[in-house]
Amino acid sequence: MQNAYSKITLLTLVVIFSFLSLTGIHAQKGEFGVRFMPTVSNLEVQTSSGGQISTDGTLGFGAGIFLGFNFTDHVGVQGEAIYSTLNQKYKEDDVEKEIKLEYINVPLLFSYNTGKLNPVNFNVVLGPQIGISVGSELGGSTDENAVLSVKKGDLGFAYGAGFDFGLNTAKTFRLGIGFRGVYGLVDISDNSNNLESGSYYVLDKAHVKTYSAYLGVSFLF
């Protein structure tokens, strides 16, 4: 499955660069930055009786780095590496429980800017995101029959918008604030193992949905 994700990401990159080559657009500036990204997640949770629980969004943590290539002041691409913790609290029979997931997410995004070197730049981004599971845990008051099992890979569609503010005279040192959303395209639950009698999977047909605010700094070079 991860090979399929890699092929999709590579194909997206080829399409973007092919378009830019055909239109005669050439690279002008690179960009490197870091971001802090508090993240709200929402997962579908299954009860011990096989029903679905309606859950509320729960705040998690995110932080990452990104490297971008701006072909003009308006068009660019950027790749990111983001560590995210996705927490989902829910109640079953008045007992509070919590799912904790950890991911390394790698989005490849097409970006459009009103003016990359403007004192204030508005930007929108969209593109595919690969997620790699690096941890999962059941917290709170859970019963011994609950089983949390997730696939190693995830594929989603990332989108967002934000503002960049020039912090120096050359406007190459930037402060960025904005929003990022991700809609999961595949089921992350792994229900392929044989369970003991009475046990049940907490996640079933679950898709990741996250909403993040971000604050960061970047440098154009």
Summary of the structure (lengths in Angstrom):
residues: 221
radius of gyration: 19.8
end to end distance: 36.1
largest distance: 67.4
contacts: 711
relative contact order: 0.21
helix: 10%
strand: 59%
